[in-house]
Amino acid sequence: MPMPLLMCRRVLLVLLLWVAGSHGDSSDDTYDSSVCLNEPSSCGSLQISYPFYLAGKTKDLKGNADSYCGYPALGIFCEDDKRPILQLNGAASYTVKSIDGALATVSLAYPEVDDGSPCPRPKTDSNVTLQQGSLLYFPDSTVDYLIFFINCTFNSTFLQPSKITPMSCQTLGGGTGSSFVLKDDEVPLGHWPQACRKVIQLPVHKDPIKYADPGWENGGYADLLRQEFQVGWNASAKPQECAQCEASNPKGRCGYSRAGVFIGCLCPDGRSSSNSTVYCDSTGKFFEYSTFLCRSKSCVSTCCAALYVGASFLPSKTAV
């Protein structure tokens, strides 16, 4: 073997050993593969698959308790083994009616409308929003918002706007004040909402609202609350590490902590890593780009040439 090539191979060996050592031994990075839905799981009539996950079946991943295999905020609770529930902000529970992977949308319905009350309202005391770090979003094309102004007591400082009509039922807020329900773009300007005990915003299906309907303020709005509406998820907003993990293998899965932080790439062979150079190969096995060896003579020669070129840029020694 020519001396330069032999020397180059020895240099490459030393470099590879140094790279492998600098990345540590990843052979022990295993995980319980049952945390991933490699096959669709059913809850009632709904089929659940990645990037969604069963919120009640989380695992410990790399020392992070309650971690999961899927995207943040896409955990579905299966209530009584038949009712799929998605919590948008940890408080508002919606029934999942369908999931469309091709359109990246979820159809939701709010079942907790108090039909026994003369003035029904959802059983939540806060705005229905999206969890921090969630990939979910409310599409403007399919979602509108209703705003409840509950138990409003007006005075000389906060006057009731002349163009809004109170709900006929005065007991919605459990007090003596007036209550109102309006579409978000129909809310009059001003500080008058400060006269209300609570203001709650809820997403609803985008549908023409007939305010002239005499039954609107007297519970007619409940029909709109019961309608399904769509929520989308933006897969392009996921971290680059997650995208690379999924691109490396059709069954490469992204693992996240309970706080929604990317933990690592979960490969079908039961191994994982949080190292940005580690993904799954085409067969589903764990591999590391940084220690990939090119064994052909042409590649070795190319690597050596690169070393020689690099060496030519080093400062030469000068005589003292």
MIKESE-381941 format. One line per field, with one value per residue: x negated, y negated, z negated of N, C-alpha, C, CB in turn; residue number from 1. Coordinates in steps of 0.2 Angstrom, whole numbers. Atoms other than C-alpha are relative to their C-alpha. Glycine has a CB too. Layout:
nx <- c(X; ...)
ny <- c(Y; ...)
nz <- c(Z; ...)
cax <- c(X; ...)
cay <- c(Y; ...)
caz <- c(Z; ...)
cx <- c(X; ...)
cy <- c(Y; ...)
cz <- c(Z; ...)
cbx <- c(X; ...)
cby <- c(Y; ...)
cbz <- c(Z; ...)
num <- c(NUM; ...)
//
This chain:
nx <- c(-4; 4; 1; -5; -7; 0; 0; -6; -5; 2; -3; -8; -2; 1; -6; -6; 0; -1; -7; -4; 1; -3; -7; -2; -2; -7; -3; -5; -6; -6; -6; -6; -3; -8; -3; -1; -5; 2; -6; -5; -3; -7; -3; -6; 0; 5; 7; 5; 7; 5; 3; -4; 2; -5; 2; 1; 5; 6; 6; 6; 5; 6; -1; -6; -7; -6; 1; -4; 2; -5; 1; -3; -7; -5; -2; -7; -2; -5; -4; -4; 2; -4; -1; 7; -1; 6; 0; 3; 4; 0; -6; -6; 0; -4; 0; 3; -5; 4; 7; 1; 7; 2; -1; 3; -5; -4; -7; -1; -6; 0; -6; -2; -4; -5; -7; -5; 0; -4; 5; 6; 6; 5; 2; 6; 0; 6; 0; 3; 5; 5; 5; 6; 4; -5; 0; -7; -2; -6; 0; -5; -5; -5; -1; -2; 1; -5; 3; -5; 1; -4; -1; 3; -3; 2; -1; 2; 7; 0; -7; -2; 0; -7; -1; 0; -6; 2; -4; -7; 1; 4; 3; 5; 6; -1; -1; -5; 2; -2; 5; 0; 4; 1; 5; 6; 0; -6; 1; 1; 6; -1; 2; -6; 0; 3; -6; -2; 4; 4; 0; 2; 1; -1; 0; -6; 0; -2; -7; -3; -4; -6; -2; -7; -4; -2; 2; 7; 3; -3; 3; 0; 7; 2; 0; 6; 5; 0; 3; 8; 4; 6; 6; 6; 6; 6; 5; 6; 2; 3; 7; 4; 2; -6; -1; 6; -1; -5; 2; 5; -4; -8; -2; 3; -5; 2; -2; 0; -1; -6; 0; 0; 7; 2; 4; 4; -3; -1; 0; -4; 4; 0; 5; -2; 6; -2; 6; -2; 3; -2; -7; -1; 2; -6; -2; -3; 5; 4; 7; 3; 3; 7; 5; -1; 6; 0; 5; 3; 6; -1; -2; 6; 4; -3; 1; 7; 1; -3; 5; 6; -2; -1; 7; 4; -2; 3; 6; 6; 5; 6; 7; 1)
ny <- c(6; 6; 3; 5; -2; -3; 5; 4; -4; 0; 7; -1; -5; 4; 5; -3; -2; 7; 2; -4; 2; 7; -1; -4; -6; 1; -6; -1; 5; -4; 2; -5; 2; 0; 7; 2; -4; -3; -2; 4; -2; 2; 2; 0; -1; 4; -3; 5; -2; 6; 4; 0; -6; -1; 4; -4; -6; 3; -4; 4; 0; 3; 3; 5; -3; 2; 2; -3; -1; 3; 7; 3; 2; -5; -6; -2; -4; -5; 0; -6; -4; 1; 7; 3; 7; 4; 6; 5; 4; -4; 1; -1; -6; 0; -7; -1; -3; -3; 3; -1; 1; 3; 7; 2; 3; -4; 3; 0; 2; 1; -3; 2; 6; -1; 0; 0; 7; 4; 4; -4; 3; -6; 0; 2; 7; 3; 0; -6; 2; -6; -1; 2; -5; -4; 1; 1; 7; 0; 2; 5; -2; -4; 2; 6; 0; 3; 3; 1; 5; -3; 3; 7; 5; 6; 6; 6; 0; -5; 0; -6; 2; 1; -5; -7; -2; -5; -6; 0; -4; 4; -4; -4; 1; -1; 6; 4; 4; -2; -4; 0; -4; 4; -2; 4; 6; 4; 3; 7; 3; 3; -4; -2; -7; 0; -1; -7; -5; -4; 1; -6; -1; -7; -1; -3; -1; 6; -1; 6; 0; 4; 4; 2; -6; 2; -5; 0; 2; -4; -6; -2; 0; -7; -5; 2; -3; -7; -2; -1; 5; -3; 3; -3; 0; 3; -4; 3; 4; -4; 1; -3; -6; -5; -1; -4; -7; -3; -1; -6; -7; 1; -2; 4; 4; 6; -1; 6; 0; 3; 7; 1; 1; -6; -4; -4; -3; -7; -5; -6; -5; 1; 5; 7; 4; 7; 3; 2; -4; -6; -2; -7; -1; -2; -6; 1; 0; 6; 1; 7; 3; 2; -5; -4; -1; -2; -5; -1; 3; 6; 5; 1; 4; 7; 3; 1; 6; 5; 1; 3; 7; 4; 1; 5; 7; 2; 4; -4; 1; 5; -1; 5)
nz <- c(0; -1; 7; 2; 1; 6; 5; 0; 4; 7; 3; 0; 5; 6; 0; 1; 7; 4; -1; 4; 7; 1; 0; 5; -2; -1; -1; 5; 0; -2; 3; -1; -7; 0; 1; -7; -3; -6; -3; 3; 6; -1; 6; -3; -8; -2; -1; 2; -2; 0; 6; 6; 5; 5; 5; 6; -1; -1; 3; 1; -6; 2; 7; 0; 1; -3; -6; -5; -6; -4; 0; 6; 0; -4; 4; 0; 6; -2; 6; 1; -6; -6; -2; -1; 2; -1; 4; -4; 5; 7; 4; -5; -3; -6; -3; -6; -4; -5; -1; -7; -1; -6; 0; 6; 4; 5; 2; 7; 2; 8; 2; 7; 0; 5; -3; 5; 2; -4; -4; 0; -1; 1; 7; 1; 3; -3; -7; -3; -4; -2; 5; -2; -4; -4; -7; -2; -1; -2; -7; -1; -5; 3; 8; 3; 7; 4; 6; 5; 5; 5; 7; -1; 4; -3; 4; -4; -3; -6; -2; -5; -7; -2; -5; 2; 3; 5; -1; 4; 7; 4; 5; -3; 4; 7; 4; -2; -6; -6; -4; -7; -4; -6; -4; 1; -4; 1; 6; 0; 3; 7; 6; 3; 2; 7; 5; 0; 5; -4; -7; -2; -7; -2; -7; -2; -7; -4; -3; 0; 6; -1; 6; 0; 3; 7; 5; 1; 7; 5; -1; -7; -1; 2; -6; -2; 5; -1; -7; -1; -3; -1; 2; -4; 3; -5; 1; -2; 6; 4; 0; -5; 2; -1; -8; -3; 2; -4; -6; 0; 0; 1; 6; 5; 4; 4; 7; 4; 7; 2; -1; -7; -2; -4; 4; -4; -6; 2; -6; 1; 3; 7; 2; -1; 2; -1; -4; -6; -5; 0; -3; -2; -7; -4; 3; 7; 5; 3; -2; 1; -6; 1; 0; -6; -3; -7; 0; -6; -1; -3; 5; 5; -4; 1; 7; 1; -4; 4; 5; -3; -2; 6; 3; -4; 2; 7; 0; 0; 5; -2; 4; 5)
cax <- c(0; -7; -14; -3; 13; 8; 4; 20; 30; 21; 26; 44; 45; 38; 51; 65; 61; 60; 77; 85; 78; 84; 102; 102; 108; 126; 129; 139; 151; 166; 184; 201; 207; 225; 226; 227; 243; 235; 252; 268; 277; 296; 306; 324; 326; 311; 294; 279; 262; 246; 243; 258; 255; 265; 263; 265; 251; 236; 218; 202; 190; 172; 177; 192; 208; 224; 216; 224; 222; 231; 233; 236; 255; 261; 264; 281; 289; 300; 314; 323; 314; 326; 326; 310; 307; 294; 290; 286; 280; 280; 297; 309; 313; 319; 325; 315; 327; 314; 296; 291; 272; 272; 279; 271; 287; 297; 316; 321; 337; 341; 352; 353; 367; 379; 396; 405; 402; 414; 398; 385; 367; 351; 345; 329; 324; 309; 306; 303; 286; 271; 258; 241; 230; 245; 244; 263; 271; 288; 291; 299; 308; 318; 318; 327; 328; 342; 339; 350; 351; 358; 366; 363; 368; 367; 365; 360; 342; 346; 362; 371; 368; 385; 383; 382; 397; 395; 400; 418; 412; 404; 397; 383; 369; 378; 381; 392; 383; 386; 377; 373; 367; 359; 349; 331; 332; 349; 342; 344; 328; 325; 322; 339; 334; 325; 343; 345; 340; 333; 329; 327; 321; 326; 321; 336; 340; 340; 358; 369; 377; 395; 396; 413; 419; 430; 423; 405; 402; 414; 403; 404; 385; 383; 386; 370; 360; 365; 359; 342; 328; 311; 294; 278; 261; 245; 233; 220; 219; 211; 192; 179; 173; 191; 192; 175; 180; 196; 187; 174; 187; 206; 207; 196; 205; 203; 202; 207; 207; 222; 217; 217; 198; 191; 182; 176; 179; 187; 183; 193; 178; 181; 167; 167; 155; 157; 140; 144; 133; 143; 158; 165; 159; 170; 172; 178; 162; 152; 137; 126; 121; 105; 97; 102; 88; 85; 75; 71; 54; 60; 68; 53; 43; 55; 54; 35; 35; 46; 33; 19; 28; 32; 14; 8; 17; 8; -6; -23; -37; -50; -68; -72)
cay <- c(0; -17; -26; -42; -32; -21; -37; -45; -30; -30; -49; -45; -31; -43; -56; -44; -38; -56; -60; -44; -48; -66; -60; -48; -30; -31; -12; -13; -26; -14; -17; -8; -7; -4; -23; -25; -21; -11; -5; -15; -14; -16; -26; -23; -25; -36; -30; -38; -38; -48; -63; -61; -50; -43; -56; -42; -31; -42; -35; -40; -45; -49; -53; -64; -58; -58; -60; -55; -50; -63; -82; -94; -97; -82; -70; -62; -56; -41; -44; -27; -19; -27; -46; -54; -71; -84; -98; -114; -124; -111; -116; -116; -98; -95; -78; -73; -69; -66; -68; -71; -68; -74; -91; -91; -96; -90; -92; -96; -98; -105; -93; -102; -114; -115; -111; -111; -130; -143; -152; -138; -141; -129; -124; -134; -150; -155; -159; -144; -146; -134; -127; -135; -127; -119; -116; -118; -134; -140; -142; -159; -151; -139; -147; -161; -167; -170; -181; -180; -195; -188; -197; -215; -229; -246; -263; -281; -276; -260; -263; -249; -251; -256; -243; -227; -217; -208; -190; -187; -175; -185; -170; -165; -173; -169; -187; -201; -210; -208; -196; -196; -185; -193; -188; -194; -207; -214; -219; -238; -248; -255; -250; -244; -225; -230; -231; -212; -199; -188; -189; -172; -169; -153; -146; -141; -135; -149; -151; -166; -171; -178; -191; -195; -178; -182; -166; -171; -179; -166; -151; -150; -153; -135; -127; -136; -130; -112; -112; -105; -116; -113; -115; -113; -108; -116; -102; -114; -123; -108; -108; -105; -90; -82; -85; -77; -62; -59; -61; -48; -34; -33; -26; -39; -47; -63; -61; -76; -80; -85; -103; -101; -101; -89; -75; -64; -54; -37; -23; -7; 3; -4; -16; -34; -49; -68; -71; -81; -69; -54; -47; -31; -23; -17; 0; -8; -6; -19; -27; -42; -53; -59; -42; -36; -28; -28; -13; -14; -18; -32; -40; -37; -45; -60; -62; -61; -74; -85; -83; -87; -103; -108; -105; -117; -131; -129; -141; -135; -134; -148; -147; -157)
caz <- c(0; 5; -11; -9; -8; -23; -33; -28; -34; -50; -52; -47; -60; -74; -68; -68; -85; -92; -84; -91; -108; -107; -104; -118; -118; -111; -112; -128; -122; -121; -125; -127; -109; -115; -118; -99; -90; -76; -72; -73; -90; -91; -104; -100; -81; -80; -73; -82; -74; -74; -76; -88; -104; -118; -132; -145; -139; -141; -146; -153; -139; -144; -162; -157; -165; -156; -139; -123; -105; -94; -92; -107; -111; -100; -115; -115; -131; -128; -141; -146; -131; -119; -119; -112; -120; -115; -128; -119; -134; -148; -153; -138; -133; -116; -108; -93; -79; -65; -60; -42; -40; -22; -26; -43; -52; -67; -69; -86; -95; -113; -121; -138; -134; -148; -140; -156; -158; -151; -145; -140; -140; -139; -156; -156; -165; -154; -136; -125; -118; -112; -123; -123; -110; -101; -83; -82; -76; -72; -53; -49; -35; -46; -64; -71; -89; -101; -116; -132; -143; -159; -174; -168; -180; -171; -179; -175; -172; -161; -151; -141; -122; -114; -100; -110; -117; -133; -134; -140; -154; -168; -178; -166; -177; -194; -198; -195; -180; -162; -150; -132; -118; -103; -88; -90; -76; -82; -99; -102; -106; -123; -141; -144; -146; -163; -170; -167; -180; -166; -148; -139; -121; -113; -95; -85; -67; -54; -50; -46; -63; -62; -76; -70; -76; -92; -100; -98; -115; -123; -120; -101; -101; -109; -92; -86; -101; -97; -79; -74; -70; -63; -70; -60; -64; -56; -54; -46; -63; -71; -76; -63; -73; -72; -53; -50; -61; -51; -35; -39; -40; -37; -54; -63; -77; -87; -106; -117; -135; -145; -143; -124; -122; -108; -117; -103; -87; -91; -79; -76; -83; -100; -101; -101; -103; -106; -96; -81; -71; -75; -66; -59; -43; -29; -38; -54; -63; -73; -65; -67; -53; -61; -62; -45; -36; -18; -14; 4; 10; 20; 5; -6; 8; 8; -11; -10; 4; -7; -21; -10; -4; -21; -27; -13; -21; -38; -42; -37; -49; -48; -53; -69)
cx <- c(-4; 0; 5; 7; 0; 0; 7; 6; -1; 3; 7; 2; -1; 6; 7; 1; 1; 8; 5; 0; 3; 7; 2; 2; 8; 4; 5; 6; 6; 6; 6; 4; 7; 3; 2; 6; -2; 6; 6; 4; 7; 2; 7; 0; -6; -7; -5; -7; -5; 1; 4; -3; 5; -3; -1; -5; -7; -6; -5; -5; -6; 1; 5; 6; 5; -2; 4; -3; 5; -1; 3; 8; 4; 1; 7; 1; 6; 5; 5; -1; 4; 1; -7; 1; -7; 1; -4; -4; -1; 6; 6; -1; 5; 0; -3; 4; -4; -7; -2; -8; -2; 1; -3; 5; 3; 7; 2; 7; 0; 6; 3; 4; 6; 7; 5; 1; 4; -5; -7; -6; -5; -2; -8; 0; -6; 1; -3; -6; -4; -6; -7; -5; 4; -1; 7; 1; 7; 1; 5; 5; 6; 2; 2; 0; 6; -2; 6; -2; 5; 1; -3; 5; -3; 1; -2; -7; 0; 7; 1; 0; 8; 2; 0; 6; -2; 4; 6; -1; -6; -4; -6; -6; 2; 1; 6; -1; 2; -6; 2; -4; 0; -5; -6; 0; 6; -1; -1; -7; 2; -2; 5; -1; -3; 6; 3; -4; -5; 1; -3; 0; 0; -1; 7; 0; 2; 6; 4; 5; 6; 2; 7; 5; 2; -3; -7; -3; 3; -2; -1; -8; -3; -1; -7; -6; 0; -3; -7; -3; -7; -6; -6; -6; -6; -6; -7; -3; -4; -8; -3; -2; 6; 1; -5; 1; 5; -2; -5; 3; 7; 3; -4; 5; -3; 2; 0; 1; 7; 1; 0; -6; -2; -6; -5; 4; 1; 1; 4; -4; 0; -5; 1; -7; 3; -6; 3; -3; 3; 7; 1; -2; 6; 3; 4; -5; -4; -7; -2; -4; -8; -5; 1; -6; 1; -6; -3; -6; 0; 2; -5; -5; 2; -1; -7; -2; 2; -5; -6; 1; 0; -7; -4; 1; -3; -6; -6; -4; -5; -6; 0; -7)
cy <- c(-6; -4; -6; 3; 4; -5; -3; 5; 0; -7; 0; 4; -4; -5; 3; 2; -6; -2; 5; -1; -6; 0; 4; 7; -1; 7; 2; -4; 4; -3; 5; -1; 0; -7; -3; 4; 2; 2; -4; 3; -3; -2; -1; 2; -4; 4; -5; 2; -6; -5; -1; 6; 0; -4; 4; 5; -3; 4; -4; 0; -4; -4; -5; 4; -2; -3; 4; 0; -3; -8; -3; -2; 5; 6; 0; 4; 4; 1; 6; 4; -1; -7; -3; -7; -3; -7; -5; -4; 3; 0; 2; 7; 1; 8; -1; 4; 3; -3; 1; -2; -4; -7; -3; -4; 5; -3; 2; -2; -1; 3; -3; -6; 2; -1; -1; -8; -4; -4; 5; -3; 6; -1; -2; -7; -4; 0; 7; -2; 7; 0; -3; 5; 5; -1; -1; -7; 0; -3; -6; 2; 4; -2; -7; 0; -3; -2; -1; -5; 1; -5; -7; -5; -7; -6; -6; 0; 5; 0; 6; -3; 0; 6; 7; 1; 5; 7; 0; 3; -4; 4; 3; -1; 1; -6; -4; -5; 3; 4; 0; 5; -3; 4; -5; -7; -4; -3; -8; -2; -3; 4; 3; 8; 0; 0; 7; 4; 4; -1; 7; 0; 7; 1; 4; 1; -6; 1; -7; 0; -5; -3; -2; 5; -2; 5; 0; -1; 5; 7; 3; 1; 7; 4; -1; 3; 8; 2; 1; -6; 3; -3; 3; 1; -1; 4; -3; -4; 5; -1; 3; 8; 6; 1; 5; 7; 3; 1; 5; 7; -1; 1; -4; -4; -5; 1; -7; 1; -3; -7; -2; -1; 7; 3; 4; 4; 8; 5; 6; 5; -1; -4; -7; -5; -8; -4; -2; 4; 7; 1; 7; 1; 2; 7; -1; 0; -6; -1; -7; -2; -1; 5; 5; 1; 2; 4; 1; -3; -7; -5; -1; -5; -8; -3; -2; -7; -6; -2; -3; -8; -4; -1; -6; -7; -1; -4; 4; -2; -5; 1; -6; -3)
cz <- c(0; -7; -1; -2; -7; -6; 0; -3; -7; -3; 0; -6; -7; 0; -2; -7; -5; 1; -4; -8; -2; -1; -6; 3; 0; 0; -5; 0; 3; -4; 1; 6; 0; -1; 7; 3; 7; 4; -2; -6; 1; -7; 3; 7; 3; 0; -2; 2; -1; 5; -6; -5; -5; -6; -7; 0; 1; -4; -2; 6; -3; -6; 0; -1; 4; 7; 5; 7; 5; -1; -6; 1; 4; -4; -1; -6; 3; -6; 1; 6; 6; 2; 0; -2; 1; -4; 4; -4; -7; -4; 4; 3; 6; 3; 7; 5; 6; 1; 7; 1; 6; 0; -7; -4; -5; -1; -7; -2; -8; -2; -7; 0; -4; 2; -5; -2; 5; 5; 0; 1; -1; -8; -1; -2; 3; 8; 3; 5; 2; -5; 3; 4; 4; 7; 3; 1; 3; 7; 0; 5; -3; -7; -1; -8; -3; -7; -5; -5; -6; -6; 0; -4; 2; -5; 4; 3; 6; 2; 5; 7; 2; 5; -2; -4; -5; 1; -5; -7; -4; -5; 3; -4; -8; -4; 3; 7; 6; 3; 7; 3; 7; 4; -1; 4; -1; -7; 0; -3; -7; -6; -3; -3; -7; -5; -1; -5; 4; 7; 3; 8; 2; 8; 2; 8; 3; 3; -1; -7; 1; -7; 0; -3; -7; -5; -1; -7; -5; 1; 7; 2; -1; 6; 4; -4; 1; 7; 0; 3; 1; -3; 4; -4; 5; -1; 2; -6; -5; 0; 6; -1; 1; 7; 3; -3; 4; 7; 1; 1; 0; -7; -6; -3; -4; -7; -3; -7; -2; 1; 7; 3; 4; -4; 5; 6; -3; 6; -2; -4; -7; -3; 2; -2; 1; 4; 6; 6; 1; 2; 1; 7; 3; -2; -7; -6; -2; 3; -1; 6; -1; 0; 6; 4; 7; 2; 7; 1; 3; -5; -4; 4; 0; -6; -1; 4; -4; -6; 2; 2; -6; -3; 4; -2; -7; 1; 0; -5; 3; -4; -5; 1)
cbx <- c(5; 3; -7; 1; 2; -6; -6; 3; 0; -7; -3; 2; -5; -6; 0; 1; -7; -4; 2; -2; -7; -2; 2; 5; -2; 2; -5; -4; -2; -1; 3; 4; -3; 2; -6; -6; 7; -5; 2; 6; -4; 5; -3; 4; 6; -1; -1; 1; 0; -7; -2; 7; -7; 1; 4; 7; 2; -1; -2; -3; 3; -2; -6; 0; 1; 4; -8; 7; -1; 7; 3; -4; 1; -4; -4; 2; 2; -2; 4; 8; 0; 7; 4; -2; 1; -1; -2; 5; 2; -6; 1; 1; 1; -3; 8; -7; 5; 4; -6; 4; -3; 5; 8; -7; 6; -4; 5; -5; 6; -1; -1; -6; 3; -1; 1; -1; -7; 4; -2; 2; -2; -6; 1; -4; 0; -6; -5; 6; -5; -2; -1; -4; -4; 7; -3; 5; -5; 4; 1; -4; -3; -3; -6; 7; -6; 6; -3; 1; 1; -3; -2; 0; -1; 4; -4; 1; -5; -3; 1; 6; -4; 1; -5; -6; 5; 2; -5; 5; -2; 4; 5; -2; -2; -5; -7; 2; -7; 2; 0; -2; 3; -2; 2; -6; -1; 6; -6; 6; -3; 7; -4; 6; -5; -4; 6; 0; 5; 2; -3; 3; -5; 6; -6; 7; 5; -6; 4; 5; -5; 5; -5; 2; -4; 7; 2; -3; 2; 7; 5; 3; -4; 4; 5; -1; 2; 7; 1; -1; 0; -1; -1; -1; -2; -1; 1; 2; 5; 1; -3; -6; -2; 6; 0; -7; 3; 6; -3; -4; -3; 3; 0; -6; 5; 1; -5; 6; -6; 1; -6; 5; -5; -3; 3; -4; -5; 7; -8; 2; -6; 0; -7; 6; -6; 0; -6; -1; -7; -1; 2; 8; -6; -2; -5; 6; -6; 0; 0; -5; 3; 0; 1; 6; -4; -1; 3; 5; -5; 5; 6; -3; -1; 7; 2; -5; 3; 7; -2; -3; 7; 4; -4; 2; 7; -2; 0; -3; -3; 2; -6; 1)
cby <- c(0; -5; -3; -5; 5; 4; -5; -1; 8; 0; -5; 3; 6; -4; -4; 6; 4; -5; 1; 7; 0; -5; 2; -3; 6; -3; 6; -1; -6; 7; -7; 0; 5; 4; -4; 0; -5; 5; 8; -2; -2; 5; -6; -7; -2; -7; 3; -1; 3; 3; -6; 1; -2; 7; -6; 3; 5; -7; 5; 3; -4; -5; -3; -4; 0; -5; 1; -4; 7; 1; -3; -6; -7; 2; -1; 3; -5; 7; -6; -2; 7; 3; -3; 1; 0; -2; 1; -5; -7; -3; -7; -5; 6; -4; 2; 3; -5; 0; 4; -6; 6; 3; -2; -5; -3; 1; 4; -4; 5; -8; 8; -1; -1; -5; 6; 4; -3; -5; -7; 6; -6; -1; 7; 1; 0; 3; -6; 4; -5; -1; 7; -3; 4; -1; 6; 3; -3; -5; 5; -6; 4; 7; 2; -3; -3; 5; -7; 7; -7; 6; 4; -2; 1; -1; 0; -6; 3; 7; -7; 3; 4; -6; -1; 2; 2; -2; 6; 3; 7; -5; 5; -3; -6; 5; -4; -5; -1; -6; 8; -8; 8; -7; 0; 3; 2; 5; 3; -4; -5; -2; -5; 0; 4; -7; -5; 2; 4; 8; -6; 6; -4; 4; 4; -3; 6; -1; 6; -1; -3; 4; -6; -2; 6; 0; 7; -5; -7; -1; 5; -5; -5; 3; -2; -7; -1; 3; -6; 7; -7; 1; 2; -5; 7; -7; 6; -5; -3; 8; 2; -4; 1; -3; -7; -2; 0; -4; -7; 0; 5; 5; 7; -4; 5; -7; 5; -5; -4; 2; -3; -6; -1; -2; 5; 5; 0; 0; 1; 2; 1; 7; 2; -3; 1; -3; 5; -7; 0; 3; -5; 2; 5; 1; 5; 4; 5; 1; 2; 1; -6; -4; 4; -3; 7; -7; 7; -2; 5; 0; 3; 7; 2; 0; 6; 6; 0; 2; 7; 4; 0; 4; 6; 1; -1; 7; -6; -1; 6; -7; 0; 2)
cbz <- c(-6; 5; 0; 6; 5; -1; 2; 7; 3; -2; 5; 6; -1; 0; 6; 4; -3; 3; 8; 1; -2; 5; 6; -5; -4; 6; 0; -7; 5; -2; 4; -7; 5; -6; -3; 4; 1; -1; 0; 6; -6; 2; -3; -1; 3; -4; 7; -7; 7; 1; 2; 1; -3; -1; -2; -2; 5; -3; 5; -7; 6; 6; -2; 7; -7; -3; 2; 1; 2; -2; 6; -1; 2; 6; -7; 7; -6; 3; 0; 0; -2; -1; -5; 7; -8; 7; -7; 3; 0; -3; -3; 5; -6; 6; 0; 0; 3; 7; -4; 4; 0; 6; 0; 1; 5; -7; 5; -4; 2; -1; -2; -4; 8; -7; 4; -6; -1; -3; -2; 4; -4; 5; -3; 7; -7; -3; 3; 4; -4; 7; -2; -6; -5; -2; 4; -6; 6; -5; 5; 3; 6; 0; -4; 2; -3; -2; 1; -4; 3; -2; -6; 7; -8; 6; -7; -5; -5; -3; 4; -2; 4; 3; 6; -4; 5; -7; -2; 4; 1; -4; -2; 7; 1; -3; 1; -5; 0; 5; -3; 2; 0; -1; 7; 0; 7; 0; -4; -3; 5; -1; -5; 4; 4; -1; 3; 7; -4; -2; 3; -3; 3; -2; 2; -2; 2; 5; -4; 6; -6; 2; -1; 7; 0; 0; 3; 5; -1; 0; -4; 4; -4; -5; 6; 1; -7; -1; 5; 4; -4; 8; -8; 6; -4; -2; 5; 6; -4; 1; -7; 2; -7; -3; 3; -3; -7; 0; 3; -6; -5; 5; -2; 4; -4; 3; -4; 3; -4; -8; -3; 1; -6; 6; -5; -4; 6; -4; 1; 7; 3; -4; 4; -4; 4; -7; 0; 1; 0; -7; 6; -1; 1; 7; 0; -1; 2; -8; 8; -6; 2; -7; -7; 5; -3; 5; -3; 6; 5; 6; -4; -1; 7; 2; -5; 3; 7; -3; -4; 6; 4; -5; 0; 7; 0; -3; -5; 7; -3; 1; 4; -7)
num <- c(1; 2; 3; 4; 5; 6; 7; 8; 9; 10; 11; 12; 13; 14; 15; 16; 17; 18; 19; 20; 21; 22; 23; 24; 25; 26; 27; 28; 29; 30; 31; 32; 33; 34; 35; 36; 37; 38; 39; 40; 41; 42; 43; 44; 45; 46; 47; 48; 49; 50; 51; 52; 53; 54; 55; 56; 57; 58; 59; 60; 61; 62; 63; 64; 65; 66; 67; 68; 69; 70; 71; 72; 73; 74; 75; 76; 77; 78; 79; 80; 81; 82; 83; 84; 85; 86; 87; 88; 89; 90; 91; 92; 93; 94; 95; 96; 97; 98; 99; 100; 101; 102; 103; 104; 105; 106; 107; 108; 109; 110; 111; 112; 113; 114; 115; 116; 117; 118; 119; 120; 121; 122; 123; 124; 125; 126; 127; 128; 129; 130; 131; 132; 133; 134; 135; 136; 137; 138; 139; 140; 141; 142; 143; 144; 145; 146; 147; 148; 149; 150; 151; 152; 153; 154; 155; 156; 157; 158; 159; 160; 161; 162; 163; 164; 165; 166; 167; 168; 169; 170; 171; 172; 173; 174; 175; 176; 177; 178; 179; 180; 181; 182; 183; 184; 185; 186; 187; 188; 189; 190; 191; 192; 193; 194; 195; 196; 197; 198; 199; 200; 201; 202; 203; 204; 205; 206; 207; 208; 209; 210; 211; 212; 213; 214; 215; 216; 217; 218; 219; 220; 221; 222; 223; 224; 225; 226; 227; 228; 229; 230; 231; 232; 233; 234; 235; 236; 237; 238; 239; 240; 241; 242; 243; 244; 245; 246; 247; 248; 249; 250; 251; 252; 253; 254; 255; 256; 257; 258; 259; 260; 261; 262; 263; 264; 265; 266; 267; 268; 269; 270; 271; 272; 273; 274; 275; 276; 277; 278; 279; 280; 281; 282; 283; 284; 285; 286; 287; 288; 289; 290; 291; 292; 293; 294; 295; 296; 297; 298; 299; 300; 301; 302; 303; 304; 305; 306; 307; 308; 309; 310; 311; 312; 313; 314; 315; 316; 317; 318; 319; 320)
//
